[in-house]
Amino acid sequence: MFDIDILDEEAAQIVQDVILQRLGGRGANLIRIGMLPKRAIPARTETPFPKVIRTLLAPDGTRHKIEVLGDEGPH
């Protein structure tokens, strides 16, 4: 799952567009909107992997996160 925790609508849309482009039309692309403009895009891999987190710093100093949730099993 791609978890886009970005509070700027334009930036969140750009990240969403890049992810969907990279997925290349493989399967249905569902987008879950939580607290707009935050959103999540579910995806599946055959091999689980640890969560990947990237923190972005906006010009105004606001921190935003993009997380790729890869292993949702018990820890």
PDB file of N, H, CA, C and O in Angstrom:
ATOM      1  N   MET A   1       0.849  -1.167   0.000  1.00  0.00           N
ATOM      2  CA  MET A   1       0.000   0.000   0.000  1.00  0.00           C
ATOM      3  C   MET A   1       0.896   1.231   0.000  1.00  0.00           C
ATOM      4  O   MET A   1       1.866   1.317   0.753  1.00  0.00           O
ATOM      5  N   PHE A   2       0.555   2.161  -0.843  1.00  0.00           N
ATOM      6  H   PHE A   2      -0.233   2.091  -1.455  1.00  0.00           H
ATOM      7  CA  PHE A   2       1.240   3.454  -0.867  1.00  0.00           C
ATOM      8  C   PHE A   2       0.410   4.413  -0.026  1.00  0.00           C
ATOM      9  O   PHE A   2      -0.748   4.677  -0.350  1.00  0.00           O
ATOM     10  N   ASP A   3       0.976   4.926   1.028  1.00  0.00           N
ATOM     11  H   ASP A   3       1.917   4.711   1.291  1.00  0.00           H
ATOM     12  CA  ASP A   3       0.282   5.823   1.943  1.00  0.00           C
ATOM     13  C   ASP A   3       0.848   7.222   1.733  1.00  0.00           C
ATOM     14  O   ASP A   3       1.986   7.503   2.111  1.00  0.00           O
ATOM     15  N   ILE A   4       0.051   8.095   1.131  1.00  0.00           N
ATOM     16  H   ILE A   4      -0.873   7.867   0.825  1.00  0.00           H
ATOM     17  CA  ILE A   4       0.500   9.443   0.775  1.00  0.00           C
ATOM     18  C   ILE A   4      -0.013  10.413   1.839  1.00  0.00           C
ATOM     19  O   ILE A   4      -1.157  10.865   1.778  1.00  0.00           O
ATOM     20  N   ASP A   5       0.833  10.725   2.804  1.00  0.00           N
ATOM     21  H   ASP A   5       1.762  10.357   2.854  1.00  0.00           H
ATOM     22  CA  ASP A   5       0.468  11.637   3.894  1.00  0.00           C
ATOM     23  C   ASP A   5       1.014  13.026   3.588  1.00  0.00           C
ATOM     24  O   ASP A   5       1.912  13.529   4.265  1.00  0.00           O
ATOM     25  N   ILE A   6       0.450  13.626   2.555  1.00  0.00           N
ATOM     26  H   ILE A   6      -0.279  13.218   2.005  1.00  0.00           H
ATOM     27  CA  ILE A   6       0.868  14.955   2.105  1.00  0.00           C
ATOM     28  C   ILE A   6      -0.334  15.874   2.220  1.00  0.00           C
ATOM     29  O   ILE A   6      -1.415  15.547   1.730  1.00  0.00           O
ATOM     30  N   LEU A   7      -0.156  17.016   2.861  1.00  0.00           N
ATOM     31  H   LEU A   7       0.723  17.281   3.259  1.00  0.00           H
ATOM     32  CA  LEU A   7      -1.263  17.931   3.118  1.00  0.00           C
ATOM     33  C   LEU A   7      -1.430  19.008   2.057  1.00  0.00           C
ATOM     34  O   LEU A   7      -2.304  19.865   2.188  1.00  0.00           O
ATOM     35  N   ASP A   8      -0.625  18.984   1.023  1.00  0.00           N
ATOM     36  H   ASP A   8       0.085  18.288   0.917  1.00  0.00           H
ATOM     37  CA  ASP A   8      -0.753  19.918  -0.095  1.00  0.00           C
ATOM     38  C   ASP A   8      -1.407  19.167  -1.253  1.00  0.00           C
ATOM     39  O   ASP A   8      -0.859  18.178  -1.739  1.00  0.00           O
ATOM     40  N   GLU A   9      -2.574  19.631  -1.697  1.00  0.00           N
ATOM     41  H   GLU A   9      -3.019  20.435  -1.302  1.00  0.00           H
ATOM     42  CA  GLU A   9      -3.354  18.915  -2.716  1.00  0.00           C
ATOM     43  C   GLU A   9      -2.564  18.704  -4.008  1.00  0.00           C
ATOM     44  O   GLU A   9      -2.560  17.601  -4.556  1.00  0.00           O
ATOM     45  N   GLU A  10      -1.905  19.736  -4.492  1.00  0.00           N
ATOM     46  H   GLU A  10      -1.909  20.632  -4.047  1.00  0.00           H
ATOM     47  CA  GLU A  10      -1.164  19.618  -5.747  1.00  0.00           C
ATOM     48  C   GLU A  10      -0.029  18.595  -5.622  1.00  0.00           C
ATOM     49  O   GLU A  10       0.170  17.774  -6.517  1.00  0.00           O
ATOM     50  N   ALA A  11       0.699  18.645  -4.530  1.00  0.00           N
ATOM     51  H   ALA A  11       0.537  19.312  -3.803  1.00  0.00           H
ATOM     52  CA  ALA A  11       1.805  17.707  -4.313  1.00  0.00           C
ATOM     53  C   ALA A  11       1.282  16.281  -4.165  1.00  0.00           C
ATOM     54  O   ALA A  11       1.868  15.352  -4.720  1.00  0.00           O
ATOM     55  N   ALA A  12       0.189  16.093  -3.427  1.00  0.00           N
ATOM     56  H   ALA A  12      -0.287  16.848  -2.976  1.00  0.00           H
ATOM     57  CA  ALA A  12      -0.393  14.760  -3.255  1.00  0.00           C
ATOM     58  C   ALA A  12      -0.840  14.193  -4.597  1.00  0.00           C
ATOM     59  O   ALA A  12      -0.664  13.003  -4.859  1.00  0.00           O
ATOM     60  N   GLN A  13      -1.414  15.036  -5.444  1.00  0.00           N
ATOM     61  H   GLN A  13      -1.557  16.002  -5.231  1.00  0.00           H
ATOM     62  CA  GLN A  13      -1.863  14.590  -6.763  1.00  0.00           C
ATOM     63  C   GLN A  13      -0.682  14.192  -7.646  1.00  0.00           C
ATOM     64  O   GLN A  13      -0.760  13.211  -8.386  1.00  0.00           O
ATOM     65  N   ILE A  14       0.406  14.949  -7.570  1.00  0.00           N
ATOM     66  H   ILE A  14       0.469  15.745  -6.968  1.00  0.00           H
ATOM     67  CA  ILE A  14       1.603  14.618  -8.351  1.00  0.00           C
ATOM     68  C   ILE A  14       2.152  13.259  -7.926  1.00  0.00           C
ATOM     69  O   ILE A  14       2.488  12.431  -8.773  1.00  0.00           O
ATOM     70  N   VAL A  15       2.244  13.029  -6.619  1.00  0.00           N
ATOM     71  H   VAL A  15       1.971  13.701  -5.931  1.00  0.00           H
ATOM     72  CA  VAL A  15       2.746  11.743  -6.125  1.00  0.00           C
ATOM     73  C   VAL A  15       1.818  10.618  -6.574  1.00  0.00           C
ATOM     74  O   VAL A  15       2.289   9.572  -7.021  1.00  0.00           O
ATOM     75  N   GLN A  16       0.520  10.820  -6.463  1.00  0.00           N
ATOM     76  H   GLN A  16       0.138  11.670  -6.100  1.00  0.00           H
ATOM     77  CA  GLN A  16      -0.448   9.815  -6.920  1.00  0.00           C
ATOM     78  C   GLN A  16      -0.242   9.508  -8.402  1.00  0.00           C
ATOM     79  O   GLN A  16      -0.211   8.341  -8.790  1.00  0.00           O
ATOM     80  N   ASP A  17      -0.104  10.532  -9.226  1.00  0.00           N
ATOM     81  H   ASP A  17      -0.130  11.481  -8.911  1.00  0.00           H
ATOM     82  CA  ASP A  17       0.075  10.341 -10.663  1.00  0.00           C
ATOM     83  C   ASP A  17       1.342   9.545 -10.970  1.00  0.00           C
ATOM     84  O   ASP A  17       1.337   8.675 -11.841  1.00  0.00           O
ATOM     85  N   VAL A  18       2.425   9.844 -10.255  1.00  0.00           N
ATOM     86  H   VAL A  18       2.429  10.551  -9.547  1.00  0.00           H
ATOM     87  CA  VAL A  18       3.688   9.125 -10.466  1.00  0.00           C
ATOM     88  C   VAL A  18       3.526   7.649 -10.090  1.00  0.00           C
ATOM     89  O   VAL A  18       3.982   6.768 -10.818  1.00  0.00           O
ATOM     90  N   ILE A  19       2.879   7.383  -8.957  1.00  0.00           N
ATOM     91  H   ILE A  19       2.508   8.099  -8.366  1.00  0.00           H
ATOM     92  CA  ILE A  19       2.676   5.992  -8.528  1.00  0.00           C
ATOM     93  C   ILE A  19       1.841   5.236  -9.551  1.00  0.00           C
ATOM     94  O   ILE A  19       2.195   4.122  -9.939  1.00  0.00           O
ATOM     95  N   LEU A  20       0.737   5.831  -9.989  1.00  0.00           N
ATOM     96  H   LEU A  20       0.450   6.735  -9.674  1.00  0.00           H
ATOM     97  CA  LEU A  20      -0.125   5.145 -10.954  1.00  0.00           C
ATOM     98  C   LEU A  20       0.599   4.920 -12.277  1.00  0.00           C
ATOM     99  O   LEU A  20       0.398   3.892 -12.924  1.00  0.00           O
ATOM    100  N   GLN A  21       1.426   5.857 -12.679  1.00  0.00           N
ATOM    101  H   GLN A  21       1.588   6.692 -12.153  1.00  0.00           H
ATOM    102  CA  GLN A  21       2.210   5.696 -13.900  1.00  0.00           C
ATOM    103  C   GLN A  21       3.186   4.525 -13.744  1.00  0.00           C
ATOM    104  O   GLN A  21       3.343   3.708 -14.652  1.00  0.00           O
ATOM    105  N   ARG A  22       3.838   4.458 -12.576  1.00  0.00           N
ATOM    106  H   ARG A  22       3.710   5.122 -11.839  1.00  0.00           H
ATOM    107  CA  ARG A  22       4.803   3.372 -12.327  1.00  0.00           C
ATOM    108  C   ARG A  22       4.126   2.006 -12.263  1.00  0.00           C
ATOM    109  O   ARG A  22       4.723   1.002 -12.653  1.00  0.00           O
ATOM    110  N   LEU A  23       2.886   1.956 -11.774  1.00  0.00           N
ATOM    111  H   LEU A  23       2.400   2.771 -11.457  1.00  0.00           H
ATOM    112  CA  LEU A  23       2.158   0.691 -11.734  1.00  0.00           C
ATOM    113  C   LEU A  23       1.778   0.234 -13.135  1.00  0.00           C
ATOM    114  O   LEU A  23       1.515  -0.948 -13.353  1.00  0.00           O
ATOM    115  N   GLY A  24       1.750   1.157 -14.076  1.00  0.00           N
ATOM    116  H   GLY A  24       1.964   2.117 -13.899  1.00  0.00           H
ATOM    117  CA  GLY A  24       1.567   0.815 -15.481  1.00  0.00           C
ATOM    118  C   GLY A  24       0.275   0.104 -15.835  1.00  0.00           C
ATOM    119  O   GLY A  24       0.267  -0.728 -16.742  1.00  0.00           O
ATOM    120  N   GLY A  25      -0.810   0.404 -15.154  1.00  0.00           N
ATOM    121  H   GLY A  25      -0.804   1.081 -14.417  1.00  0.00           H
ATOM    122  CA  GLY A  25      -2.085  -0.204 -15.497  1.00  0.00           C
ATOM    123  C   GLY A  25      -2.215  -1.667 -15.123  1.00  0.00           C
ATOM    124  O   GLY A  25      -3.060  -2.373 -15.672  1.00  0.00           O
ATOM    125  N   ARG A  26      -1.396  -2.129 -14.202  1.00  0.00           N
ATOM    126  H   ARG A  26      -0.709  -1.555 -13.755  1.00  0.00           H
ATOM    127  CA  ARG A  26      -1.492  -3.526 -13.745  1.00  0.00           C
ATOM    128  C   ARG A  26      -2.650  -3.641 -12.758  1.00  0.00           C
ATOM    129  O   ARG A  26      -2.539  -3.196 -11.616  1.00  0.00           O
ATOM    130  N   GLY A  27      -3.733  -4.220 -13.182  1.00  0.00           N
ATOM    131  H   GLY A  27      -3.823  -4.582 -14.110  1.00  0.00           H
ATOM    132  CA  GLY A  27      -4.886  -4.388 -12.297  1.00  0.00           C
ATOM    133  C   GLY A  27      -5.665  -3.094 -12.128  1.00  0.00           C
ATOM    134  O   GLY A  27      -5.384  -2.084 -12.772  1.00  0.00           O
ATOM    135  N   ALA A  28      -6.647  -3.154 -11.246  1.00  0.00           N
ATOM    136  H   ALA A  28      -6.875  -3.974 -10.722  1.00  0.00           H
ATOM    137  CA  ALA A  28      -7.468  -1.976 -10.958  1.00  0.00           C
ATOM    138  C   ALA A  28      -6.695  -1.051 -10.027  1.00  0.00           C
ATOM    139  O   ALA A  28      -6.070  -1.503  -9.068  1.00  0.00           O
ATOM    140  N   ASN A  29      -6.742   0.222 -10.312  1.00  0.00           N
ATOM    141  H   ASN A  29      -7.250   0.589 -11.092  1.00  0.00           H
ATOM    142  CA  ASN A  29      -6.091   1.211  -9.445  1.00  0.00           C
ATOM    143  C   ASN A  29      -7.145   1.856  -8.557  1.00  0.00           C
ATOM    144  O   ASN A  29      -7.922   2.695  -9.011  1.00  0.00           O
ATOM    145  N   LEU A  30      -7.166   1.464  -7.300  1.00  0.00           N
ATOM    146  H   LEU A  30      -6.534   0.782  -6.931  1.00  0.00           H
ATOM    147  CA  LEU A  30      -8.104   2.022  -6.336  1.00  0.00           C
ATOM    148  C   LEU A  30      -7.391   3.098  -5.532  1.00  0.00           C
ATOM    149  O   LEU A  30      -6.206   2.976  -5.224  1.00  0.00           O
ATOM    150  N   ILE A  31      -8.116   4.138  -5.199  1.00  0.00           N
ATOM    151  H   ILE A  31      -9.079   4.236  -5.448  1.00  0.00           H
ATOM    152  CA  ILE A  31      -7.536   5.214  -4.392  1.00  0.00           C
ATOM    153  C   ILE A  31      -8.468   5.451  -3.223  1.00  0.00           C
ATOM    154  O   ILE A  31      -9.656   5.720  -3.401  1.00  0.00           O
ATOM    155  N   ARG A  32      -7.916   5.349  -2.026  1.00  0.00           N
ATOM    156  H   ARG A  32      -6.951   5.130  -1.882  1.00  0.00           H
ATOM    157  CA  ARG A  32      -8.694   5.567  -0.812  1.00  0.00           C
ATOM    158  C   ARG A  32      -8.365   6.955  -0.292  1.00  0.00           C
ATOM    159  O   ARG A  32      -7.207   7.276  -0.025  1.00  0.00           O
ATOM    160  N   ILE A  33      -9.385   7.761  -0.154  1.00  0.00           N
ATOM    161  H   ILE A  33     -10.325   7.500  -0.371  1.00  0.00           H
ATOM    162  CA  ILE A  33      -9.200   9.110   0.387  1.00  0.00           C
ATOM    163  C   ILE A  33      -9.579   9.069   1.856  1.00  0.00           C
ATOM    164  O   ILE A  33     -10.672   8.634   2.215  1.00  0.00           O
ATOM    165  N   GLY A  34      -8.666   9.526   2.701  1.00  0.00           N
ATOM    166  H   GLY A  34      -7.778   9.880   2.410  1.00  0.00           H
ATOM    167  CA  GLY A  34      -8.945   9.616   4.130  1.00  0.00           C
ATOM    168  C   GLY A  34      -9.236  11.067   4.447  1.00  0.00           C
ATOM    169  O   GLY A  34     -10.301  11.586   4.116  1.00  0.00           O
ATOM    170  N   MET A  35      -8.297  11.707   5.081  1.00  0.00           N
ATOM    171  H   MET A  35      -7.432  11.285   5.351  1.00  0.00           H
ATOM    172  CA  MET A  35      -8.414  13.130   5.388  1.00  0.00           C
ATOM    173  C   MET A  35      -7.816  13.888   4.197  1.00  0.00           C
ATOM    174  O   MET A  35      -6.607  14.112   4.143  1.00  0.00           O
ATOM    175  N   LEU A  36      -8.665  14.278   3.252  1.00  0.00           N
ATOM    176  H   LEU A  36      -9.647  14.096   3.296  1.00  0.00           H
ATOM    177  CA  LEU A  36      -8.220  14.927   2.025  1.00  0.00           C
ATOM    178  C   LEU A  36      -7.258  16.065   2.330  1.00  0.00           C
ATOM    179  O   LEU A  36      -7.561  16.881   3.201  1.00  0.00           O
ATOM    180  N   PRO A  37      -6.134  16.161   1.668  1.00  0.00           N
ATOM    181  CA  PRO A  37      -5.743  15.493   0.435  1.00  0.00           C
ATOM    182  C   PRO A  37      -4.940  14.211   0.639  1.00  0.00           C
ATOM    183  O   PRO A  37      -4.428  13.650  -0.330  1.00  0.00           O
ATOM    184  N   LYS A  38      -4.819  13.736   1.884  1.00  0.00           N
ATOM    185  H   LYS A  38      -5.235  14.192   2.671  1.00  0.00           H
ATOM    186  CA  LYS A  38      -4.123  12.463   2.114  1.00  0.00           C
ATOM    187  C   LYS A  38      -4.868  11.347   1.402  1.00  0.00           C
ATOM    188  O   LYS A  38      -6.090  11.395   1.259  1.00  0.00           O
ATOM    189  N   ARG A  39      -4.120  10.336   0.954  1.00  0.00           N
ATOM    190  H   ARG A  39      -3.127  10.297   1.071  1.00  0.00           H
ATOM    191  CA  ARG A  39      -4.736   9.230   0.235  1.00  0.00           C
ATOM    192  C   ARG A  39      -3.861   8.000   0.309  1.00  0.00           C
ATOM    193  O   ARG A  39      -2.689   8.076   0.680  1.00  0.00           O
ATOM    194  N   ALA A  40      -4.436   6.867  -0.048  1.00  0.00           N
ATOM    195  H   ALA A  40      -5.388   6.806  -0.349  1.00  0.00           H
ATOM    196  CA  ALA A  40      -3.696   5.608  -0.073  1.00  0.00           C
ATOM    197  C   ALA A  40      -4.051   4.855  -1.350  1.00  0.00           C
ATOM    198  O   ALA A  40      -5.187   4.906  -1.820  1.00  0.00           O
ATOM    199  N   ILE A  41      -3.066   4.160  -1.899  1.00  0.00           N
ATOM    200  H   ILE A  41      -2.143   4.119  -1.516  1.00  0.00           H
ATOM    201  CA  ILE A  41      -3.265   3.355  -3.098  1.00  0.00           C
ATOM    202  C   ILE A  41      -2.853   1.927  -2.760  1.00  0.00           C
ATOM    203  O   ILE A  41      -1.665   1.650  -2.596  1.00  0.00           O
ATOM    204  N   PRO A  42      -3.830   1.012  -2.651  1.00  0.00           N
ATOM    205  CA  PRO A  42      -3.482  -0.372  -2.342  1.00  0.00           C
ATOM    206  C   PRO A  42      -2.765  -1.032  -3.523  1.00  0.00           C
ATOM    207  O   PRO A  42      -3.090  -0.783  -4.684  1.00  0.00           O
ATOM    208  N   ALA A  43      -1.806  -1.857  -3.207  1.00  0.00           N
ATOM    209  H   ALA A  43      -1.542  -2.059  -2.264  1.00  0.00           H
ATOM    210  CA  ALA A  43      -1.077  -2.631  -4.212  1.00  0.00           C
ATOM    211  C   ALA A  43      -0.591  -3.904  -3.537  1.00  0.00           C
ATOM    212  O   ALA A  43      -0.561  -3.994  -2.310  1.00  0.00           O
ATOM    213  N   ARG A  44      -0.214  -4.884  -4.341  1.00  0.00           N
ATOM    214  H   ARG A  44      -0.239  -4.811  -5.338  1.00  0.00           H
ATOM    215  CA  ARG A  44       0.219  -6.158  -3.787  1.00  0.00           C
ATOM    216  C   ARG A  44       1.501  -6.602  -4.484  1.00  0.00           C
ATOM    217  O   ARG A  44       1.676  -6.411  -5.688  1.00  0.00           O
ATOM    218  N   THR A  45       2.382  -7.195  -3.702  1.00  0.00           N
ATOM    219  H   THR A  45       2.240  -7.351  -2.724  1.00  0.00           H
ATOM    220  CA  THR A  45       3.590  -7.808  -4.251  1.00  0.00           C
ATOM    221  C   THR A  45       3.598  -9.276  -3.866  1.00  0.00           C
ATOM    222  O   THR A  45       2.914  -9.686  -2.928  1.00  0.00           O
ATOM    223  N   GLU A  46       4.363 -10.051  -4.580  1.00  0.00           N
ATOM    224  H   GLU A  46       4.919  -9.718  -5.342  1.00  0.00           H
ATOM    225  CA  GLU A  46       4.458 -11.467  -4.247  1.00  0.00           C
ATOM    226  C   GLU A  46       5.381 -11.702  -3.062  1.00  0.00           C
ATOM    227  O   GLU A  46       5.242 -12.700  -2.354  1.00  0.00           O
ATOM    228  N   THR A  47       6.320 -10.793  -2.840  1.00  0.00           N
ATOM    229  H   THR A  47       6.433  -9.983  -3.414  1.00  0.00           H
ATOM    230  CA  THR A  47       7.290 -10.940  -1.761  1.00  0.00           C
ATOM    231  C   THR A  47       7.143  -9.789  -0.766  1.00  0.00           C
ATOM    232  O   THR A  47       7.295  -8.626  -1.140  1.00  0.00           O
ATOM    233  N   PRO A  48       6.847 -10.104   0.500  1.00  0.00           N
ATOM    234  CA  PRO A  48       6.754  -9.042   1.502  1.00  0.00           C
ATOM    235  C   PRO A  48       8.095  -8.339   1.687  1.00  0.00           C
ATOM    236  O   PRO A  48       9.153  -8.930   1.473  1.00  0.00           O
ATOM    237  N   PHE A  49       8.037  -7.088   2.080  1.00  0.00           N
ATOM    238  H   PHE A  49       7.178  -6.607   2.254  1.00  0.00           H
ATOM    239  CA  PHE A  49       9.242  -6.311   2.353  1.00  0.00           C
ATOM    240  C   PHE A  49       8.942  -5.351   3.493  1.00  0.00           C
ATOM    241  O   PHE A  49       7.779  -5.035   3.741  1.00  0.00           O
ATOM    242  N   PRO A  50       9.978  -4.880   4.193  1.00  0.00           N
ATOM    243  CA  PRO A  50       9.758  -3.947   5.300  1.00  0.00           C
ATOM    244  C   PRO A  50       9.208  -2.603   4.801  1.00  0.00           C
ATOM    245  O   PRO A  50       9.423  -2.202   3.657  1.00  0.00           O
ATOM    246  N   LYS A  51       8.506  -1.943   5.685  1.00  0.00           N
ATOM    247  H   LYS A  51       8.332  -2.269   6.614  1.00  0.00           H
ATOM    248  CA  LYS A  51       7.937  -0.636   5.363  1.00  0.00           C
ATOM    249  C   LYS A  51       9.039   0.342   4.942  1.00  0.00           C
ATOM    250  O   LYS A  51      10.119   0.369   5.531  1.00  0.00           O
ATOM    251  N   VAL A  52       8.747   1.140   3.916  1.00  0.00           N
ATOM    252  H   VAL A  52       7.869   1.118   3.437  1.00  0.00           H
ATOM    253  CA  VAL A  52       9.664   2.174   3.437  1.00  0.00           C
ATOM    254  C   VAL A  52       9.007   3.513   3.732  1.00  0.00           C
ATOM    255  O   VAL A  52       7.845   3.725   3.385  1.00  0.00           O
ATOM    256  N   ILE A  53       9.747   4.423   4.372  1.00  0.00           N
ATOM    257  H   ILE A  53      10.691   4.251   4.654  1.00  0.00           H
ATOM    258  CA  ILE A  53       9.219   5.744   4.705  1.00  0.00           C
ATOM    259  C   ILE A  53      10.147   6.802   4.127  1.00  0.00           C
ATOM    260  O   ILE A  53      11.367   6.728   4.278  1.00  0.00           O
ATOM    261  N   ARG A  54       9.558   7.777   3.468  1.00  0.00           N
ATOM    262  H   ARG A  54       8.567   7.837   3.345  1.00  0.00           H
ATOM    263  CA  ARG A  54      10.310   8.936   2.987  1.00  0.00           C
ATOM    264  C   ARG A  54       9.631  10.174   3.531  1.00  0.00           C
ATOM    265  O   ARG A  54       8.419  10.340   3.388  1.00  0.00           O
ATOM    266  N   THR A  55      10.399  11.033   4.146  1.00  0.00           N
ATOM    267  H   THR A  55      11.383  10.897   4.262  1.00  0.00           H
ATOM    268  CA  THR A  55       9.885  12.291   4.664  1.00  0.00           C
ATOM    269  C   THR A  55      10.319  13.407   3.726  1.00  0.00           C
ATOM    270  O   THR A  55      11.483  13.494   3.337  1.00  0.00           O
ATOM    271  N   LEU A  56       9.368  14.254   3.372  1.00  0.00           N
ATOM    272  H   LEU A  56       8.422  14.183   3.688  1.00  0.00           H
ATOM    273  CA  LEU A  56       9.620  15.364   2.471  1.00  0.00           C
ATOM    274  C   LEU A  56       9.468  16.669   3.245  1.00  0.00           C
ATOM    275  O   LEU A  56       8.601  16.785   4.112  1.00  0.00           O
ATOM    276  N   LEU A  57      10.294  17.630   2.936  1.00  0.00           N
ATOM    277  H   LEU A  57      10.998  17.536   2.232  1.00  0.00           H
ATOM    278  CA  LEU A  57      10.234  18.932   3.596  1.00  0.00           C
ATOM    279  C   LEU A  57       9.780  19.972   2.585  1.00  0.00           C
ATOM    280  O   LEU A  57      10.455  20.219   1.586  1.00  0.00           O
ATOM    281  N   ALA A  58       8.623  20.581   2.854  1.00  0.00           N
ATOM    282  H   ALA A  58       8.075  20.380   3.666  1.00  0.00           H
ATOM    283  CA  ALA A  58       8.084  21.619   1.977  1.00  0.00           C
ATOM    284  C   ALA A  58       8.853  22.924   2.172  1.00  0.00           C
ATOM    285  O   ALA A  58       9.508  23.108   3.197  1.00  0.00           O
ATOM    286  N   PRO A  59       8.780  23.823   1.203  1.00  0.00           N
ATOM    287  CA  PRO A  59       9.473  25.108   1.339  1.00  0.00           C
ATOM    288  C   PRO A  59       9.092  25.884   2.602  1.00  0.00           C
ATOM    289  O   PRO A  59       9.898  26.657   3.120  1.00  0.00           O
ATOM    290  N   ASP A  60       7.854  25.678   3.104  1.00  0.00           N
ATOM    291  H   ASP A  60       7.199  25.050   2.683  1.00  0.00           H
ATOM    292  CA  ASP A  60       7.425  26.391   4.316  1.00  0.00           C
ATOM    293  C   ASP A  60       7.843  25.675   5.597  1.00  0.00           C
ATOM    294  O   ASP A  60       7.500  26.121   6.692  1.00  0.00           O
ATOM    295  N   GLY A  61       8.588  24.560   5.472  1.00  0.00           N
ATOM    296  H   GLY A  61       8.866  24.198   4.582  1.00  0.00           H
ATOM    297  CA  GLY A  61       9.063  23.835   6.641  1.00  0.00           C
ATOM    298  C   GLY A  61       8.158  22.696   7.093  1.00  0.00           C
ATOM    299  O   GLY A  61       8.512  21.955   8.011  1.00  0.00           O
ATOM    300  N   THR A  62       6.997  22.544   6.465  1.00  0.00           N
ATOM    301  H   THR A  62       6.710  23.146   5.720  1.00  0.00           H
ATOM    302  CA  THR A  62       6.072  21.471   6.799  1.00  0.00           C
ATOM    303  C   THR A  62       6.653  20.131   6.351  1.00  0.00           C
ATOM    304  O   THR A  62       7.189  20.022   5.248  1.00  0.00           O
ATOM    305  N   ARG A  63       6.548  19.120   7.200  1.00  0.00           N
ATOM    306  H   ARG A  63       6.113  19.208   8.096  1.00  0.00           H
ATOM    307  CA  ARG A  63       7.024  17.776   6.855  1.00  0.00           C
ATOM    308  C   ARG A  63       5.847  16.930   6.369  1.00  0.00           C
ATOM    309  O   ARG A  63       4.762  16.949   6.951  1.00  0.00           O
ATOM    310  N   HIS A  64       6.086  16.198   5.301  1.00  0.00           N
ATOM    311  H   HIS A  64       6.967  16.182   4.828  1.00  0.00           H
ATOM    312  CA  HIS A  64       5.100  15.297   4.710  1.00  0.00           C
ATOM    313  C   HIS A  64       5.746  13.931   4.585  1.00  0.00           C
ATOM    314  O   HIS A  64       6.970  13.819   4.528  1.00  0.00           O
ATOM    315  N   LYS A  65       4.911  12.872   4.540  1.00  0.00           N
ATOM    316  H   LYS A  65       3.916  12.962   4.586  1.00  0.00           H
ATOM    317  CA  LYS A  65       5.450  11.515   4.452  1.00  0.00           C
ATOM    318  C   LYS A  65       4.798  10.741   3.322  1.00  0.00           C
ATOM    319  O   LYS A  65       3.619  10.906   3.009  1.00  0.00           O
ATOM    320  N   ILE A  66       5.620   9.889   2.724  1.00  0.00           N
ATOM    321  H   ILE A  66       6.577   9.755   2.978  1.00  0.00           H
ATOM    322  CA  ILE A  66       5.135   8.861   1.811  1.00  0.00           C
ATOM    323  C   ILE A  66       5.622   7.543   2.395  1.00  0.00           C
ATOM    324  O   ILE A  66       6.816   7.369   2.639  1.00  0.00           O
ATOM    325  N   GLU A  67       4.697   6.618   2.618  1.00  0.00           N
ATOM    326  H   GLU A  67       3.727   6.759   2.419  1.00  0.00           H
ATOM    327  CA  GLU A  67       5.058   5.310   3.145  1.00  0.00           C
ATOM    328  C   GLU A  67       4.634   4.224   2.157  1.00  0.00           C
ATOM    329  O   GLU A  67       3.557   4.292   1.566  1.00  0.00           O
ATOM    330  N   VAL A  68       5.490   3.234   1.989  1.00  0.00           N
ATOM    331  H   VAL A  68       6.366   3.179   2.469  1.00  0.00           H
ATOM    332  CA  VAL A  68       5.125   2.056   1.210  1.00  0.00           C
ATOM    333  C   VAL A  68       5.065   0.919   2.224  1.00  0.00           C
ATOM    334  O   VAL A  68       6.087   0.482   2.753  1.00  0.00           O
ATOM    335  N   LEU A  69       3.856   0.455   2.480  1.00  0.00           N
ATOM    336  H   LEU A  69       3.026   0.810   2.050  1.00  0.00           H
ATOM    337  CA  LEU A  69       3.631  -0.570   3.496  1.00  0.00           C
ATOM    338  C   LEU A  69       3.716  -1.920   2.826  1.00  0.00           C
ATOM    339  O   LEU A  69       2.846  -2.287   2.036  1.00  0.00           O
ATOM    340  N   GLY A  70       4.776  -2.670   3.144  1.00  0.00           N
ATOM    341  H   GLY A  70       5.483  -2.373   3.786  1.00  0.00           H
ATOM    342  CA  GLY A  70       5.029  -3.907   2.427  1.00  0.00           C
ATOM    343  C   GLY A  70       4.808  -5.175   3.223  1.00  0.00           C
ATOM    344  O   GLY A  70       4.485  -6.208   2.637  1.00  0.00           O
ATOM    345  N   ASP A  71       4.968  -5.139   4.525  1.00  0.00           N
ATOM    346  H   ASP A  71       5.231  -4.299   5.001  1.00  0.00           H
ATOM    347  CA  ASP A  71       4.825  -6.333   5.336  1.00  0.00           C
ATOM    348  C   ASP A  71       3.869  -6.006   6.471  1.00  0.00           C
ATOM    349  O   ASP A  71       4.266  -5.434   7.486  1.00  0.00           O
ATOM    350  N   GLU A  72       2.622  -6.368   6.295  1.00  0.00           N
ATOM    351  H   GLU A  72       2.299  -6.833   5.470  1.00  0.00           H
ATOM    352  CA  GLU A  72       1.610  -6.046   7.293  1.00  0.00           C
ATOM    353  C   GLU A  72       1.318  -7.213   8.235  1.00  0.00           C
ATOM    354  O   GLU A  72       0.326  -7.203   8.963  1.00  0.00           O
ATOM    355  N   GLY A  73       2.195  -8.218   8.212  1.00  0.00           N
ATOM    356  H   GLY A  73       3.002  -8.226   7.620  1.00  0.00           H
ATOM    357  CA  GLY A  73       2.002  -9.386   9.078  1.00  0.00           C
ATOM    358  C   GLY A  73       2.361  -9.060  10.522  1.00  0.00           C
ATOM    359  O   GLY A  73       2.756  -7.933  10.818  1.00  0.00           O
ATOM    360  N   PRO A  74       2.227 -10.036  11.429  1.00  0.00           N
ATOM    361  CA  PRO A  74       2.560  -9.817  12.845  1.00  0.00           C
ATOM    362  C   PRO A  74       4.039  -9.491  13.020  1.00  0.00           C
ATOM    363  O   PRO A  74       4.885 -10.004  12.287  1.00  0.00           O
ATOM    364  N   HIS A  75       4.343  -8.648  13.979  1.00  0.00           N
ATOM    365  H   HIS A  75       3.656  -8.232  14.574  1.00  0.00           H
ATOM    366  CA  HIS A  75       5.728  -8.222  14.230  1.00  0.00           C
ATOM    367  C   HIS A  75       6.175  -8.705  15.591  1.00  0.00           C
ATOM    368  O   HIS A  75       7.310  -8.451  15.994  1.00  0.00           O
TER     369      HIS A  75
END
